[in-house]
Amino acid sequence: MNDNTHNGANEAELGFLKEIVRMLPAGLTVQDAQGKLLLVNDVAAAQLGMDGSRPSPDLAQRREACERALRAGQPVVSEEALQDGPARQVLLTTHRPVQLAGRELLISASADITEQKNFEDQLFRSAYFDELTGLPSRRVIEHRANSLLGRDRSGERFALAFLDVDNFKHINDYYGHAVGDALLVELSKRLGRDLRESDMLSRISGDEFLLLLSPIRSQEEVAEFMTSTLERLTAPFFIDNSEVFASTSVGISLYPDHGSSFETLRQNADIAMYRIKNNGKGSAAFFDTGMEREALARMKIEQSLRMAILEKRFCCAFQSKVDIRTQAVKGIEALVRLRDDEGVIQAPGSFINLAGELGLIDELTHLVLAEIVKSIDLINETFGAEATISINVAAKQAGNPEFMRNFAQALDDTGFPRRFMIEVTEDAFVAKNHFQAEILPMFRKLGVGISIDDFGTGYSSLSALADITADEIKIDRSFITDIHKRPRSQGILRAIESLSEALGMTVIAEGIESYEELAYLQAATKIRYAQGYYFARPIFLEELKLATPASSESRGSVSARPMQQNRQGYSRASGYRR
């Protein structure tokens, strides 16, 4: 082979290698000791903006890594973040110093790891930041608090505030979850407006936030800050063409006054927040030891409630709905009661809200139905086989399609679904949970009646009421009490009566306790039906067995007999108010 042939082969091989280097899928550059670029392949040119596709990025970070590699004589691996406007590109680059033909060179190979880094960032944010509000998660604020606790600096104090949005379930039901989410975002902005760099706001669950204030000088300073923060929340939120009002209940614990660990401080702030929830909402309170005793008592009630369900210590009482003209029983309402550990009967006011919070209300509702089915012969003998049987369903349950489907099936399984009337508050109808459109037809198909309970005390909406196809409206007892002495209540009563008549609904007056109240209804209204202690107190199954009439002629009258009242409005037969 002659020299020309040999040189030609070398040149062809060199050209071939250059073409391979140019087309490598990784970015490759070669530079001398002075930083002059001797070779840049296509991928590297695109990565570094040398192909004219975009402005050249700042390469100071790369130059510094190259100098380190050359000084050390060893490879250096670095991540390079190249910003191109809002877009970010991340390269993983290895810089390797080499000696070739007596020259000191630096070979740099870069792989684009932008997608991998974005995924890692996404994982990091989902682990440490709330997706909806962008706020730090619970683990971040816990880490910050623990770092403050670990400093062990004498005299350094901080505050931990537990914030819970009031009535958020109602806001979600009424306006829809999209508005609820938007409210949380706007709320978090207002809560975080005046925070310092050293403070932290975190969303720890659906409508719950934690606020760390550090450092603090005094309790008064924290109280003043929280007052101004809560004041900021009183202005309405304008979301999706709706004017939404929201408030927040806040419980606050102080370090070291109320605990020396994050969990203790959080629990105590939570306890203080519940005190606010039970006393009117929308304000703030600092933890004290008295609250801890209350929380322990509440926990005892909670345990007792769960045990009562396991031991089936709940029972039913039945109260008549009476025709005030004839004294005949139109229907009965099943009322759940609890026998405590000592056998004393507890009214629902002592446990029903807690049962709702604990998710036990569904089980209680099914228990009431089971008691009715078990005792239907006795109920028929006492009140008559035509009397409707009302069961209360909470608005939260009414908005839950899964529960309502199961409950409809349970009513159908009794074999006498047409005997039943479901009592729900008006909130269930006006909320955007499609009760009227989706759930109501299930019960209509079975022949189950619908009653609007406690009418006038909820979020009344006349426009929504016009579309409601309920069978019955129960006027809350707050309108009936001393009706003969209250002209304004009389006017409201006439308006409700006219409205229900126009809509074809039967009116039931609740809470009749005196002859004067009954006499007014008989003389001044067209209302035919009422319920209350004047006619009958709730009667338990054990009493029904004793009260079973001897003859069929007396059916339907046992619970409709007016009971003597003393001046305090107590029934001598019961000894307590409803």
DABELMO-V770685 format. One record per residue. SS is DSSP state (hx for helix, st for strand, lp for the rest). PSI is psi in whole degrees, 0 to 359 (999 if undefined). Layout:
ss=SS psi=PSI
ss=SS psi=PSI
This chain:
ss=lp psi=126
ss=lp psi=171
ss=hx psi=322
ss=hx psi=318
ss=hx psi=317
ss=hx psi=315
ss=hx psi=321
ss=hx psi=321
ss=hx psi=318
ss=hx psi=316
ss=hx psi=322
ss=hx psi=318
ss=hx psi=320
ss=hx psi=318
ss=hx psi=322
ss=hx psi=316
ss=hx psi=320
ss=hx psi=320
ss=hx psi=322
ss=hx psi=314
ss=hx psi=318
ss=hx psi=324
ss=lp psi=8
ss=lp psi=142
ss=lp psi=348
ss=lp psi=152
ss=st psi=132
ss=st psi=128
ss=st psi=151
ss=st psi=131
ss=st psi=158
ss=st psi=182
ss=lp psi=337
ss=lp psi=359
ss=lp psi=4
ss=lp psi=129
ss=st psi=125
ss=st psi=334
ss=st psi=134
ss=st psi=117
ss=lp psi=176
ss=hx psi=317
ss=hx psi=317
ss=hx psi=320
ss=hx psi=319
ss=hx psi=320
ss=hx psi=321
ss=lp psi=7
ss=lp psi=22
ss=lp psi=355
ss=lp psi=6
ss=lp psi=4
ss=lp psi=339
ss=lp psi=165
ss=lp psi=144
ss=lp psi=130
ss=lp psi=171
ss=lp psi=118
ss=lp psi=19
ss=hx psi=320
ss=hx psi=319
ss=hx psi=317
ss=hx psi=320
ss=hx psi=320
ss=hx psi=321
ss=hx psi=316
ss=hx psi=321
ss=hx psi=319
ss=hx psi=318
ss=hx psi=319
ss=hx psi=319
ss=hx psi=338
ss=lp psi=21
ss=lp psi=156
ss=lp psi=148
ss=st psi=130
ss=st psi=129
ss=st psi=152
ss=st psi=132
ss=st psi=120
ss=st psi=112
ss=st psi=118
ss=st psi=131
ss=st psi=84
ss=lp psi=227
ss=lp psi=341
ss=st psi=146
ss=st psi=135
ss=st psi=133
ss=st psi=127
ss=st psi=141
ss=st psi=112
ss=st psi=135
ss=st psi=123
ss=st psi=119
ss=st psi=118
ss=st psi=137
ss=st psi=159
ss=st psi=119
ss=st psi=125
ss=lp psi=43
ss=lp psi=8
ss=st psi=144
ss=st psi=117
ss=st psi=163
ss=st psi=120
ss=st psi=126
ss=st psi=127
ss=st psi=127
ss=st psi=135
ss=st psi=138
ss=st psi=114
ss=lp psi=25
ss=hx psi=312
ss=hx psi=318
ss=hx psi=317
ss=hx psi=320
ss=hx psi=320
ss=hx psi=318
ss=hx psi=319
ss=hx psi=321
ss=hx psi=317
ss=hx psi=318
ss=hx psi=314
ss=hx psi=321
ss=hx psi=332
ss=hx psi=328
ss=hx psi=354
ss=st psi=145
ss=lp psi=130
ss=lp psi=323
ss=lp psi=309
ss=lp psi=344
ss=lp psi=4
ss=lp psi=156
ss=st psi=151
ss=lp psi=178
ss=hx psi=320
ss=hx psi=332
ss=hx psi=313
ss=hx psi=328
ss=hx psi=318
ss=hx psi=317
ss=hx psi=315
ss=hx psi=318
ss=hx psi=327
ss=hx psi=324
ss=hx psi=319
ss=hx psi=328
ss=hx psi=345
ss=hx psi=326
ss=lp psi=44
ss=lp psi=125
ss=lp psi=130
ss=lp psi=352
ss=lp psi=129
ss=lp psi=153
ss=st psi=166
ss=st psi=144
ss=st psi=119
ss=st psi=133
ss=st psi=119
ss=st psi=133
ss=st psi=129
ss=st psi=129
ss=lp psi=138
ss=lp psi=33
ss=hx psi=328
ss=hx psi=317
ss=hx psi=319
ss=hx psi=315
ss=hx psi=317
ss=hx psi=318
ss=hx psi=314
ss=hx psi=340
ss=lp psi=156
ss=hx psi=331
ss=hx psi=316
ss=hx psi=321
ss=hx psi=316
ss=hx psi=316
ss=hx psi=324
ss=hx psi=318
ss=hx psi=322
ss=hx psi=311
ss=hx psi=323
ss=hx psi=317
ss=hx psi=327
ss=hx psi=317
ss=hx psi=321
ss=hx psi=326
ss=lp psi=5
ss=lp psi=316
ss=lp psi=22
ss=lp psi=149
ss=lp psi=169
ss=lp psi=328
ss=lp psi=352
ss=lp psi=166
ss=st psi=134
ss=st psi=133
ss=st psi=141
ss=st psi=119
ss=st psi=343
ss=st psi=193
ss=lp psi=294
ss=lp psi=27
ss=st psi=138
ss=st psi=152
ss=st psi=138
ss=st psi=124
ss=st psi=121
ss=st psi=114
ss=st psi=133
ss=lp psi=167
ss=lp psi=155
ss=lp psi=325
ss=lp psi=165
ss=hx psi=324
ss=hx psi=323
ss=hx psi=317
ss=hx psi=318
ss=hx psi=318
ss=hx psi=319
ss=hx psi=316
ss=hx psi=326
ss=hx psi=315
ss=hx psi=325
ss=hx psi=314
ss=hx psi=327
ss=hx psi=324
ss=hx psi=334
ss=lp psi=350
ss=lp psi=337
ss=lp psi=143
ss=lp psi=156
ss=st psi=129
ss=st psi=106
ss=st psi=125
ss=lp psi=48
ss=lp psi=17
ss=st psi=145
ss=st psi=107
ss=st psi=129
ss=lp psi=137
ss=lp psi=148
ss=lp psi=166
ss=st psi=134
ss=st psi=135
ss=st psi=130
ss=st psi=139
ss=st psi=134
ss=st psi=151
ss=st psi=141
ss=st psi=132
ss=lp psi=7
ss=lp psi=321
ss=lp psi=15
ss=lp psi=158
ss=lp psi=9
ss=lp psi=158
ss=hx psi=315
ss=hx psi=320
ss=hx psi=316
ss=hx psi=320
ss=hx psi=316
ss=hx psi=318
ss=hx psi=324
ss=hx psi=322
ss=hx psi=317
ss=hx psi=316
ss=hx psi=324
ss=hx psi=320
ss=hx psi=328
ss=hx psi=317
ss=hx psi=317
ss=hx psi=320
ss=hx psi=347
ss=lp psi=26
ss=lp psi=345
ss=lp psi=170
ss=lp psi=18
ss=lp psi=190
ss=st psi=152
ss=st psi=146
ss=st psi=147
ss=lp psi=144
ss=lp psi=167
ss=hx psi=334
ss=hx psi=325
ss=hx psi=326
ss=hx psi=320
ss=hx psi=320
ss=hx psi=317
ss=hx psi=321
ss=hx psi=322
ss=hx psi=319
ss=hx psi=320
ss=hx psi=324
ss=hx psi=319
ss=hx psi=319
ss=hx psi=314
ss=hx psi=320
ss=hx psi=321
ss=hx psi=315
ss=hx psi=320
ss=hx psi=324
ss=hx psi=323
ss=hx psi=317
ss=hx psi=320
ss=lp psi=3
ss=lp psi=50
ss=lp psi=10
ss=st psi=149
ss=st psi=173
ss=st psi=141
ss=st psi=153
ss=st psi=130
ss=st psi=137
ss=st psi=148
ss=st psi=120
ss=st psi=142
ss=st psi=113
ss=lp psi=350
ss=lp psi=324
ss=lp psi=350
ss=lp psi=6
ss=lp psi=150
ss=st psi=121
ss=st psi=322
ss=st psi=180
ss=st psi=153
ss=st psi=129
ss=st psi=125
ss=st psi=127
ss=st psi=139
ss=st psi=160
ss=st psi=131
ss=st psi=118
ss=lp psi=185
ss=lp psi=333
ss=lp psi=6
ss=lp psi=5
ss=lp psi=135
ss=st psi=129
ss=st psi=132
ss=lp psi=158
ss=hx psi=338
ss=hx psi=336
ss=hx psi=349
ss=lp psi=344
ss=hx psi=320
ss=hx psi=319
ss=hx psi=321
ss=hx psi=321
ss=hx psi=316
ss=hx psi=324
ss=lp psi=359
ss=lp psi=25
ss=lp psi=356
ss=hx psi=325
ss=hx psi=317
ss=hx psi=321
ss=hx psi=319
ss=hx psi=317
ss=hx psi=327
ss=hx psi=318
ss=hx psi=314
ss=hx psi=318
ss=hx psi=321
ss=hx psi=321
ss=hx psi=312
ss=hx psi=317
ss=hx psi=330
ss=lp psi=17
ss=hx psi=324
ss=hx psi=317
ss=hx psi=321
ss=hx psi=316
ss=hx psi=319
ss=hx psi=326
ss=hx psi=313
ss=hx psi=348
ss=lp psi=146
ss=lp psi=351
ss=lp psi=351
ss=lp psi=132
ss=st psi=156
ss=st psi=114
ss=st psi=136
ss=st psi=132
ss=st psi=134
ss=lp psi=125
ss=lp psi=153
ss=hx psi=324
ss=hx psi=319
ss=hx psi=319
ss=hx psi=332
ss=lp psi=5
ss=lp psi=99
ss=hx psi=323
ss=hx psi=313
ss=hx psi=315
ss=hx psi=326
ss=hx psi=315
ss=hx psi=321
ss=hx psi=321
ss=hx psi=318
ss=hx psi=320
ss=hx psi=321
ss=hx psi=319
ss=hx psi=323
ss=hx psi=342
ss=lp psi=335
ss=lp psi=352
ss=lp psi=54
ss=hx psi=333
ss=hx psi=349
ss=hx psi=343
ss=st psi=149
ss=st psi=126
ss=st psi=126
ss=st psi=118
ss=st psi=151
ss=st psi=162
ss=lp psi=339
ss=hx psi=325
ss=hx psi=329
ss=hx psi=321
ss=hx psi=345
ss=lp psi=151
ss=lp psi=50
ss=lp psi=11
ss=lp psi=27
ss=hx psi=313
ss=hx psi=318
ss=hx psi=324
ss=hx psi=322
ss=hx psi=318
ss=hx psi=318
ss=hx psi=330
ss=hx psi=318
ss=hx psi=326
ss=hx psi=319
ss=hx psi=328
ss=hx psi=348
ss=lp psi=14
ss=lp psi=133
ss=st psi=160
ss=st psi=130
ss=st psi=137
ss=st psi=110
ss=st psi=153
ss=st psi=38
ss=st psi=137
ss=lp psi=352
ss=lp psi=351
ss=lp psi=209
ss=lp psi=75
ss=lp psi=139
ss=lp psi=108
ss=hx psi=325
ss=hx psi=323
ss=hx psi=322
ss=hx psi=327
ss=lp psi=336
ss=lp psi=354
ss=lp psi=138
ss=lp psi=43
ss=lp psi=160
ss=lp psi=337
ss=st psi=143
ss=st psi=126
ss=st psi=113
ss=st psi=125
ss=lp psi=146
ss=hx psi=340
ss=hx psi=335
ss=hx psi=338
ss=hx psi=327
ss=lp psi=123
ss=lp psi=36
ss=hx psi=329
ss=hx psi=346
ss=hx psi=7
ss=lp psi=93
ss=hx psi=322
ss=hx psi=318
ss=hx psi=326
ss=hx psi=318
ss=hx psi=317
ss=hx psi=319
ss=hx psi=317
ss=hx psi=321
ss=hx psi=317
ss=hx psi=319
ss=hx psi=315
ss=hx psi=318
ss=hx psi=313
ss=hx psi=324
ss=hx psi=319
ss=hx psi=328
ss=hx psi=0
ss=lp psi=34
ss=lp psi=142
ss=st psi=142
ss=st psi=132
ss=st psi=127
ss=st psi=122
ss=st psi=150
ss=lp psi=29
ss=lp psi=121
ss=lp psi=354
ss=lp psi=158
ss=hx psi=324
ss=hx psi=320
ss=hx psi=316
ss=hx psi=316
ss=hx psi=321
ss=hx psi=313
ss=hx psi=319
ss=hx psi=323
ss=hx psi=326
ss=hx psi=358
ss=lp psi=170
ss=lp psi=5
ss=lp psi=131
ss=lp psi=336
ss=st psi=147
ss=st psi=167
ss=st psi=139
ss=lp psi=172
ss=lp psi=342
ss=lp psi=323
ss=lp psi=311
ss=lp psi=140
ss=lp psi=166
ss=lp psi=134
ss=st psi=135
ss=st psi=162
ss=hx psi=321
ss=hx psi=321
ss=hx psi=327
ss=hx psi=322
ss=hx psi=322
ss=hx psi=331
ss=hx psi=4
ss=lp psi=124
ss=lp psi=149
ss=lp psi=333
ss=lp psi=157
ss=hx psi=337
ss=hx psi=334
ss=hx psi=3
ss=lp psi=143
ss=lp psi=4
ss=lp psi=348
ss=hx psi=315
ss=hx psi=359
ss=hx psi=1
ss=lp psi=124
ss=lp psi=138
ss=lp psi=141
ss=lp psi=140
ss=st psi=145
ss=lp psi=180
ss=lp psi=337
ss=lp psi=0
ss=lp psi=16
ss=lp psi=148
ss=st psi=127
ss=lp psi=334
ss=lp psi=339
ss=lp psi=323
ss=lp psi=4
ss=lp psi=156
ss=lp psi=159
ss=lp psi=999
